Amino acid sequence: MFLKIGNLLSDADVGRLRALADELHFVDGRVSNPANLTKQNLQADAGDPKYAESVQIVTAALSRSREFADFAMPRRVAPPLLCRYEPGMKYGAHADSALLQIGNARLRSDLSCTVFIGDPASYEGGELAIVAGNQTIAFKCEAGGAIVYPSTTMHEVVPVRSGRRLVSITFIESLIADAHQRAQVYELNELAALEGNTMKWENRVRLDVVRQNLMRMWSAT
């Protein structure tokens, strides 16, 4: 399952992140994945003093998004990382690392998230292309929008032909590791939100019991 979030970032967030992208020092993106020969991009230098502000802006946006919380059921979220693609840059087909070292702990990547910061009209190419079965779905969101998708899927960033692609990426460890189980709870939660008030009270209580018991059975806390 994919989740497309419109306006995850406010206009002020987008403006500030664009300004930070002009001020921050960027390094070769392969520093975080040297084994992938098809990775050609730039990423914010975590040692730059202004890096922390870019992390805080995107983290705060994810924290206040009900759509994100309901879909991802996040246990932990990796610090979001600004990434920049100049003409000719790309990130070839890959699946994201299963385990990420975050400080002294490891985060299991159940879901990946790309937050679009640049105006889609300002660059050509650069779509996030995700393989789903025997087809590939390409995403290129408006500035401030985001795509959340399973980290297990093969995906790529197609070559940027002109302009500059600016995004922030992060990885989520969900309370429910299994994608199928997480999807069932998500659907039940959506059903309860959409139809709960029209149900007989007794039926709504029974639905809530099922929802809570599935969360209790499947979640890792």
C-alpha positions, 0 to 999 in steps of 0.5 A: 500500500502507498499513501500520498499526502498532500501539503504535508509541509506548509508553504513556510516549511517549504520556503525555509527548506529551500533556503536551507538547501542553498545554505547547507553543505552537501556531500556525495550521496554514496557516503550512506550507500557506497555499495550502490554504483547507481546512486548519483545524488547529493545529501545534506552534510549531517555535520553542518550546523544547519542540518538539525533545522532541516531535520526538525522541520520535516520531523515536526510536519510528520508528527502533526500529520494524522494521515501519516500516523494512521497509515504508518503507525510509527514507532520510530522515525529516522532523522529526515535527510535533505537530498539534491539531484542535479541534471544527470543525477539518479538513484538506480533500482534498489530496495532500502536497507532493512536495518539503519544505525541511528545513534546507538540503536538500530531502526528497522525500515518498514516504510520509506517516505519521500517529501517533495520540496522543489516545485515539480515544474522546476525540473524534468525527470526525477520521478520516484518510480516504484515497482508494484507487481508487473508495473511501475508507478511514478510519483512526482508530487507538488511541493510539500507533498509526500509519498509513504511506501513499503521499504521492501519495494524495488524503486528508483529515482529516474535521471533528472534531465534539467533543473534541480530535484530537492526532497527529504527522505526518511524511514519508519519503523512501524508498531506493526512490522508485517505490511499485510497486518498493518494494512488490515488494521489501517482499513479497520481504522478507516472503516471505523472513522468513516462509518462508526457513527452510523453503526449501532452502538453494539456493533461499533463496540464489537468493531473496536474490540477487534481493532484493539485486539489486533493492535495488541496482538501484532504490535511491538512496543 
